[in-house]
Amino acid sequence: MGVVPQFDILWDQLTALEHMRMFSKIKGVPGDDIEEKSIALLEQVGLEDVKNVIVGQFSGGMKRRLSVAISAIGDPRIIFFDEPTTGMDPVSRKAVWLLMQELKKNKTIILTTHAMEEADALADRIAVVVDGALKCVGTPLNLKNSFGDGYRVSLVCELGQESRVIDLFHRIAPSSKLVDASGGSMLFSVPLTCPEEIAPLFKLIEQDPSSDHSEDLQYDEDTGLYQTKLNPDITELKSIVLDCGISHSTLEEVFMKVTGKKKAFHQQSREQAPTK
């Protein structure tokens, strides 16, 4: 079994490689393999260049990476990670995520974290615990479908066009709700039960701006003219939207809803809102 504790258990006077050698002997790694496997693990967490530097000179993120490498010594079947990427910069965090993805192929890994992005990237199944009570268990997609608010559509336009974009989007997707709007950027939520409302919006993403858009035209035999296939509202929206994106609900939103913090946040916002 391997463990990454919440607080690093390391000795400032020892180097990273000396830590690896010592724990390798404790875990029963054959003597002939200790050096090679220790250096390989240090390389995976980005510490090979400082393997002979004493740990007392390491930053907090470097110490966490060393703890992750130590937990993988001896190829354990089960590894417990208690907030393993705390204090790491984004590059180091990504390196540790890649190592954890590699480790979990033939192991059981139990990870505790407050970072929903980390849970979404690494976990096959997620359990949300609140005040010691288990609130829900499932795959990331299952939790998003069960507790999320649906799809997220983000639109960006020039300043001053926000109200028109909001009006057009609500006409295109009547079930949508405006989540946030600031600085020419708007975020809408659309229920999972209404995907057909936002399906035409994929035209905004898929269409090549340099094309002549001839694929959007159809011949009207009554008038003898070519007319656009798209809804006029979508045509107008395309003309004023600079960028757009479509995504699923995030695990952060699921967590806020399951724990009740989302409801408390909205209630607090209403209480603090100025009265007219």
Secondary structure, DSSP 8 states (H G I E B T S, - for coil): -EEE-SS----TTSBHHHHHHHHHHHTT--HHHHHHHHHHHHHHTT-GGGTTSBGGG--HHHHHHHHHHHHTTT--SEEEEESTTTT--HHHHHHHHHHHHHHGGGSEEEEE-S-HHHHHHH-SSEEEEETTEEEEEE-HHHHHHHHS--EEEEEEE-TT-HHHHHHHHHHH-TT-EEEEEETTEEEEEE-TT-HHHHGGGHHHHHS-TTS--GGGEEEETTTTEEEESS-HHHHHHHHHEEEEEEEE--HHHHHHHHHTHHHHHHHHHHHHS---
